[in-house]
């Protein structure tokens, strides 16, 4: 540990660093605990914002995943590939390709990797933060920023290092911290952000916010976008929303997401804004997992009241998140449209409108990837049946029969859908038979009544009357 700290200090003090920061993911400053899972994985796909870790295994063994990990203890039911549900969102996962072992690091702060759930990638004109960056740049700082933007980390590191003294010092230190973090060296990143957060730095607020993300020491003022310079507010808003999301404060996240359409976002950052906005909205639409059942004897009135309050808060948050989803005219197209609509459908079902959930699933079908279509159609049919709409469910099943292999339709959940539809068919046929019998009874009654009337009329006539 002493060697690592010595390297960090030396890097900060050296006039011209000769080497890039080196990776050491587990740092006492940014980590809580670490866990190794010998699962024989070929690949992993982590979704930290949703608390999920999907595993492609080299061989069997899915059953033994349940309870194997302390950090991700449970298998998600009905997932297409083995997927663990994690007890914390603040997690980083890495795979050792040779052994297939997965290493989980529980973080003190929030994940920093540039992936689907990663922090926003924002770029500035270092000479005037309010003006757009035009590459390849005319000043040393702008040229370094253009290199960083295009992923030329080594060259960007050298050029920003040369700017550590002078008018661009604050911005250069911010980027040196970002580079260290991109290379999984959080300790050097923290040291650079500390230097960049001095009052003289034009990006002091953003540097302090980055430190807050890594070590979870955040003053309330840091989590208010209004406290940031206007040129930096768009990035700050997304970072703050992400920080709140990883701490489970989804109602506040929804509030910040509602501000984005009203804010000014440069055209160059719309794609990045949409990326993180949609990932955060997927998280906000995710239905809370029910806690384990508690016996009546151990449940007091206060506990029940707290549970009811949480349910009301969750439902209110889901409702507002669903409104944000519906207010997006492009919700059925573009990046994450499939995942976003899946989450919205489950939220709608949770709120008591499964048919609406099924409708939006059906609407987004053209955007669904081929490998997910079976599960997508299956869930659509299930939601229609949950709202006692066998007609639409039958249409989905017939459509699936024309699109999916027969072997997939023999899966247990598809067979259950078919059985439920059969039961509806049995009820319909029973109702039709009952209706037919009633019609016959009515006709017979009419015939009997008419016969009685004719007989009575005949008896009432005097003899000899024609």
NORKA-V468041 format. One record per residue. N is the residue number from 1. SS is DSSP state (@ for helix, = for strand, . for the rest). PHI is phi in radians with two decimals (NA if undefined). Layout:
# NORKA-V468041
n = <N;N>
ss = <SS;SS>
phi = <PHI;PHI>
This chain:
# NORKA-V468041
n = <1;2;3;4;5;6;7;8;9;10;11;12;13;14;15;16;17;18;19;20;21;22;23;24;25;26;27;28;29;30;31;32;33;34;35;36;37;38;39;40;41;42;43;44;45;46;47;48;49;50;51;52;53;54;55;56;57;58;59;60;61;62;63;64;65;66;67;68;69;70;71;72;73;74;75;76;77;78;79;80;81;82;83;84;85;86;87;88;89;90;91;92;93;94;95;96;97;98;99;100;101;102;103;104;105;106;107;108;109;110;111;112;113;114;115;116;117;118;119;120;121;122;123;124;125;126;127;128;129;130;131;132;133;134;135;136;137;138;139;140;141;142;143;144;145;146;147;148;149;150;151;152;153;154;155;156;157;158;159;160;161;162;163;164;165;166;167;168;169;170;171;172;173;174;175;176;177;178;179;180;181;182;183;184;185;186;187;188;189;190;191;192;193;194;195;196;197;198;199;200;201;202;203;204;205;206;207;208;209;210;211;212;213;214;215;216;217;218;219;220;221;222;223;224;225;226;227;228;229;230;231;232;233;234;235;236;237;238;239;240;241;242;243;244;245;246;247;248;249;250;251;252;253;254;255;256;257;258;259;260;261;262;263;264;265;266;267;268;269;270;271;272;273;274;275;276;277;278;279;280;281;282;283;284;285;286;287;288;289;290;291;292;293;294;295;296;297;298;299;300;301;302;303;304;305;306;307;308;309;310;311;312;313;314;315;316;317;318;319;320;321;322;323;324;325;326;327;328;329;330;331;332;333;334;335;336;337;338;339;340;341;342;343;344;345;346;347;348;349;350;351;352;353;354;355;356;357;358;359;360;361;362;363;364;365;366;367;368;369;370;371;372;373;374;375;376;377;378;379;380;381;382;383;384;385;386;387;388;389;390;391;392;393;394;395;396;397;398;399;400;401;402;403;404;405;406;407;408;409;410;411;412;413;414;415;416;417;418;419;420;421;422;423;424;425;426;427;428;429;430;431;432;433;434;435;436;437;438;439;440;441;442;443;444;445;446;447;448;449;450;451;452;453;454;455;456;457;458;459;460;461;462;463;464;465;466>
ss = <.;@;@;@;@;@;@;@;@;@;@;@;@;.;.;.;.;.;.;.;.;.;.;.;.;.;.;.;.;.;=;=;=;=;=;=;=;=;.;.;=;=;=;=;=;=;=;@;@;@;.;=;=;=;=;=;=;.;.;.;.;.;@;@;@;.;.;.;.;.;.;.;.;=;=;.;.;.;.;.;.;.;=;=;=;.;.;.;.;.;=;=;=;=;=;=;.;.;.;.;=;=;=;=;=;=;=;.;.;.;.;.;.;.;.;.;.;.;.;.;.;.;.;.;.;.;.;.;.;.;.;.;.;.;.;.;.;.;.;@;@;@;@;@;@;@;@;@;@;.;.;.;@;@;@;@;@;@;@;@;@;.;.;.;.;.;.;.;@;@;@;@;@;@;@;@;@;@;@;@;@;@;.;.;.;@;@;@;@;@;@;@;@;@;@;@;.;.;.;.;.;.;.;@;@;@;@;@;@;@;@;@;@;@;@;.;.;.;.;@;@;@;@;.;@;@;@;.;.;@;@;@;@;@;@;@;@;@;@;@;@;@;@;@;@;@;.;.;.;@;@;@;@;@;@;@;@;@;@;@;.;.;.;.;.;.;@;@;@;@;@;@;@;@;@;@;@;@;@;@;@;@;@;@;@;.;.;.;.;.;.;.;.;.;.;@;@;@;.;.;@;@;@;@;@;@;@;@;@;@;@;@;@;@;@;@;@;@;@;@;@;@;@;@;@;@;.;.;.;.;.;.;.;.;.;.;@;@;@;@;@;@;@;@;@;@;@;@;@;@;.;.;.;@;@;@;@;@;@;@;@;@;@;@;@;@;@;.;.;@;@;@;@;@;@;@;@;@;@;@;@;@;@;@;@;@;.;.;.;@;@;@;@;@;@;@;@;@;@;@;@;@;@;.;.;@;@;@;@;.;.;@;@;@;@;@;@;@;@;@;@;@;@;@;@;@;@;@;@;@;@;@;@;@;@;@;@;@;@;@;@;@;@;@;@;@;@;@;@;@;@;@;@;@;@;@;@;@;@;@;.;.;.;.;.;.>
phi = <NA;-1.06;-1.08;-1.07;-1.11;-1.12;-1.09;-1.05;-1.14;-1.07;-1.10;-1.25;-1.59;-1.16;-1.26;-2.44;-1.00;-1.78;-2.47;-1.22;-1.02;-1.91;-1.32;-2.63;-1.07;-1.54;-2.22;-1.00;-1.28;-2.14;-2.16;-1.90;-2.70;-2.36;-2.53;-1.97;-2.03;-1.55;-1.96;1.16;-1.56;-1.52;-2.74;-2.33;-2.39;-1.66;-2.17;-1.05;-1.10;-1.77;1.16;-2.22;-2.41;-1.60;-2.24;-1.69;-1.60;-1.20;-2.53;-1.03;1.97;-1.04;-1.09;-1.39;-1.22;-1.08;1.38;-1.27;-1.91;-1.37;-1.46;-2.28;-1.42;-2.11;-1.47;-1.27;-1.26;1.10;-1.49;-1.16;-2.19;-0.95;-2.31;-1.58;-1.72;-1.64;-1.37;-2.41;-1.49;-1.54;-2.52;-2.22;-2.10;-2.30;-2.00;-1.63;-0.99;-1.19;-1.58;1.35;-1.44;-1.95;-1.85;-1.91;-2.04;-1.43;-1.66;-1.26;-1.77;-2.15;-1.04;-2.06;-1.13;-1.45;-2.43;-0.97;-1.79;-1.35;-1.16;-1.17;-1.69;-2.10;-2.22;-2.29;-1.49;-1.06;-1.46;-2.76;-1.07;-1.48;-1.80;-1.20;-1.40;-2.03;-1.64;-1.48;1.57;-1.97;-1.94;-1.07;-1.17;-1.15;-1.10;-1.12;-1.14;-1.14;-1.11;-1.14;-1.09;-1.57;1.45;-1.52;-1.07;-1.05;-1.18;-1.09;-1.04;-1.08;-1.27;-1.17;-1.07;-1.25;-1.78;-1.18;-2.09;2.21;-1.13;-1.68;-0.97;-1.05;-1.17;-1.07;-1.16;-1.03;-1.24;-1.11;-1.14;-1.10;-1.15;-1.03;-1.21;-1.08;-1.74;1.05;-2.17;-1.14;-1.18;-1.17;-1.07;-1.08;-1.10;-1.17;-1.10;-1.05;-1.18;-1.33;-1.61;-1.15;-0.95;-1.29;-1.42;-1.22;-2.04;-1.02;-1.14;-1.17;-1.16;-1.15;-1.13;-1.13;-1.08;-1.01;-1.11;-1.47;-2.06;1.05;-2.06;-2.16;-1.28;-0.93;-1.11;-1.18;-1.73;-2.07;-1.02;-1.16;-1.45;-1.78;-0.97;-0.99;-1.16;-1.87;-1.22;-1.11;-1.12;-1.07;-1.06;-1.17;-1.14;-1.16;-1.05;-1.17;-1.04;-1.15;-1.09;-1.20;-1.81;1.30;-1.64;-1.22;-1.10;-1.20;-1.07;-1.05;-1.06;-1.21;-1.11;-1.17;-1.41;-1.07;-1.06;-1.51;-1.49;-1.50;-2.17;-1.04;-0.99;-1.13;-1.93;-1.14;-1.12;-1.19;-1.08;-1.11;-0.99;-1.32;-1.05;-1.24;-1.10;-1.17;-1.19;-1.03;-1.10;-1.18;-1.52;-1.25;-1.23;-1.05;-1.34;-1.14;-1.22;-0.99;-1.10;-2.00;-1.09;-1.04;-1.11;-1.69;-1.77;-1.67;-1.10;-1.11;-1.10;-1.13;-1.13;-1.10;-1.11;-1.10;-1.12;-1.12;-1.08;-1.10;-1.10;-1.10;-1.13;-1.13;-1.11;-1.09;-1.10;-1.18;-1.14;-1.13;-1.12;-1.08;-1.05;-1.24;-1.38;-1.55;-1.16;-1.84;-1.12;-1.63;-2.35;1.53;-1.11;1.17;-1.03;-1.12;-1.13;-1.13;-1.23;-0.99;-1.15;-1.12;-1.12;-1.17;-1.12;-1.09;-1.11;-1.08;-1.46;1.72;-2.23;-1.08;-1.13;-1.09;-1.03;-1.14;-1.05;-1.29;-1.12;-1.12;-1.19;-1.56;-0.89;-1.03;-1.59;-1.38;-1.14;-1.00;-1.20;-1.80;-1.16;-1.06;-1.10;-1.16;-1.13;-1.06;-1.15;-1.06;-1.11;-1.07;-1.18;-1.07;-1.16;-1.09;-1.78;0.96;-2.12;-1.18;-1.10;-1.18;-1.08;-1.10;-1.11;-1.14;-1.11;-1.12;-1.11;-1.07;-1.10;-1.57;-2.04;-2.00;-1.09;-1.03;-1.09;-1.20;-1.26;-1.58;-1.13;-0.93;-1.23;-1.14;-1.12;-1.16;-1.05;-1.07;-1.15;-1.10;-1.14;-1.09;-1.11;-1.08;-1.10;-1.08;-1.11;-1.11;-1.13;-1.10;-1.13;-1.12;-1.11;-1.11;-1.09;-1.08;-1.11;-1.12;-1.09;-1.09;-1.09;-1.13;-1.10;-1.11;-1.07;-1.09;-1.11;-1.11;-1.06;-1.14;-1.10;-1.11;-1.08;-1.12;-1.11;-1.14;-1.14;-1.16;-1.25;-1.38;-1.38;-1.16;-1.09;1.53;-1.34;-1.16>
